[in-house]
């Protein structure tokens, strides 16, 4: 049994103590029969352009958040997901003035409530969310009055899917979910929660882990994903290390972009997998013209040292911008630490969540 140990607030973000993920490595490995994408590896060291950005705090008319983790905009509405929500996980506001509308995704253990929330996605005027602890995707739709969200649909994920920690909607009937078995990179799941197929592979150079510890390797390569149906680009950024993967689902290309932080690192000691490198990315968005990703870059040694001093700033101070083909374009250096972002190219702003502040929603002018 290999156990991947990481500090929750920085890796699993579930509580304020260390958490252990136990995954058996004594399993058979089966690979998808689907054709592999043409893979290209790109390495970057610097960005051709760098710019400092200053945040403007957004005043809210209600105090709701414990750990605002994701922010997603759809038209004139914005949803903010609270990772540690006490009563509700999701809060809805008007966009762009952030007047409060309603909350949904009640925290609880009844059949109509949620035990956890991992991400949120807008689709066709509905809001989807993933409850990893219940292995359920839920769709909330607007009431006729337009001032509240109602639980309209649930999709119970099949038992063949290991703990699902992110998702995107590929189309009206298909979800793409990262695969944490180590067999492949993504699971394609239908609207009934059934696994359709698996595709992709972990682009690691760790031959020993590929042969003997694929589940632990998959956990080390935990990634946040984003998808844009207009251009068919699926992006995945690693929570450890500094790797961006770009899958163009229209032309079947796969680009692996690796920065100075390298691929996710971990060592195995007495049956435990221990992260030894850096905290990497915490969010990614694929727009029509580029890929935006929040980057941390803190080493675990530095994180531990700062935690002992009692003044850790949680989040990343950098937003990296890449072309849809993986070329580094710009590096934004922020005046505060953020976790989740929404890039509004039409308005020329980035809306972000700052878990360290009493005014947790901020905006950066591009």
Secondary structure as UniProt FT lines:
FT   STRAND          2..7
FT   TURN            8..12
FT   STRAND          18..23
FT   STRAND          38..43
FT   STRAND          49..53
FT   STRAND          55..57
FT   STRAND          68..74
FT   TURN            75..76
FT   STRAND          77..82
FT   TURN            83..84
FT   STRAND          88..94
FT   TURN            95..97
FT   STRAND          100..107
FT   TURN            111..112
FT   STRAND          120..123
FT   TURN            124..125
FT   STRAND          126..131
FT   TURN            132..135
FT   STRAND          136..142
FT   TURN            144..145
FT   STRAND          149..156
FT   TURN            159..160
FT   STRAND          168..171
FT   TURN            172..173
FT   STRAND          174..178
FT   STRAND          186..190
FT   TURN            191..192
FT   STRAND          195..199
FT   HELIX           207..212
FT   HELIX           214..220
FT   STRAND          223..228
FT   TURN            229..232
FT   STRAND          233..238
FT   STRAND          243..248
FT   TURN            249..252
FT   STRAND          253..258
FT   TURN            260..261
FT   STRAND          266..269
FT   TURN            270..271
FT   STRAND          272..275
FT   STRAND          278..279
FT   STRAND          281..286
FT   STRAND          291..295
FT   HELIX           300..309
FT   STRAND          316..322
FT   TURN            324..325
FT   STRAND          328..338
FT   STRAND          341..344
FT   TURN            345..348
FT   STRAND          349..353
FT   TURN            355..356
FT   STRAND          361..365
//
